[in-house]
Amino acid sequence: MLPPFASDNYAPTHPEVLAAIAQANEGYAVAYGADPWTARLAERVREVFGAGAAAFPVLNGTGANVVALMATTSRWAGVVASDVAHLNTDEGGAPERVGGLKVLTRPTAHGRLTVGDIEAWAGELGDVHRAQPAVLTLTQSTELGTVYRTQDLRALVEAAHAMGLAVHVDGSRLANAAAFLGVGLRELTTDVGVDIVSLGAAKNGGLLGEAVVVLGPDDAPTPGAAAARRAAAAAVPYLRKSTMQLASKTRYVSAQLLALLGEPGTPVVSTGSTTAPLWWRNAAAANAAAARLRAGVEALGGDVVRLTRPTQANAVFATLPRDAADRLRARTLFYNWADGESPERVEARWMCGWATSDSDVAGFLAALAQSL
């Protein structure tokens, strides 16, 4: 059986993260985040995202999304999202069940919302019969492996803020987007006016845990946004506890995030192989594996396997005959994403992770050729 190409969640935990957890396991530490690791994480998040940014470790990505959205909205509010947003399709209705927030979706091309998609909800504002659009959520990179560029993000944020909406980024793969664009995490969040971030770790070499990051009020584009960020930062600790996302032994989550982001005082981002923080190295490795996989699929030639989406982060999408997909799945795990161009064909998603090696890709491509 070949290594799986179903999800970057299938990858093992990075050895540097495991070492950080082991180091954090020495001796006693105060519970619920009053520990040295969480204090250093708070310092590091200010270095990475800007002065005033506040980090709140949580247990998983769904919890991070729910807490972040609840902190920026009211119970009668709605969340503007892509139709394929993870929080809409794959979180069991948690934003609605737990957060009480209606998800307001728009159909998207390759998973990316446009300014027009946001402005389409303007007519709902002030209508007592409608869930009030209150926050825009953007998945970066998207569920379809595409990336919002900085200029596009800035336009989306400006449109949302003009309508009075806060802006949340589901950053489960934010590292992959940053590595693809060659920028730091701040450039995709603080610098374009984003208000709050679900910072991913598990898909990029972590073991268990993510973080909610409320960006600094002093970096907010308007006084209203600054006030909203202060209110969100004050609300998150209570929401985190009431939604069962506060870990008693928070130090183990914070230690992982520190291993990925780097300890305070280290370079925030560098593309050098030895100086880059672990989050960058892992994301760049996953993206490079996906690029090699895509190139190998293209090299097969013919029209039997058809690439369907841009490969910008660590995902490759293609259609192929269903029977060939079934034969390939007997050799490696992956998901059928959608129906293909005909009933006999299916669109598959092939994901790469930080640990996907050249030999893994070569073995997959050989198995794909055989399955055809």
ABEGO torsion letter per residue (X at the ends): XBBBAABAAABBBBAAAAAAAAAAABEBBBBGGBBAAAAAAAAAAAAAAEBGBBBBBBABAAAAAAAAAAAABBAABBBBBBAABAAAAAAGGAAAAAAGBBBBBBBBBGGBBBAAAAAAAAAABGBAABBBBABBBBBOBBAAGBBBBAAAAAAAAAAAAAAGBBBBBBAAAAAAAAAAAGBBAAAABAAAGBABBBBBAAAAGBABEBBBBBBBAAABABAAAAAAAAAAAAAAAAAAAAAGABBABAAAAAAAAAAAAEBBGBBABBABAAABBAAAAAAAAAAAAAAAAAAAAAAAEEAABBBABBBABABBBBBBBAAAAAAAAAABBBBBABBBABAABBBBBBBBBAABBAAAAAAAAAAAAAAX
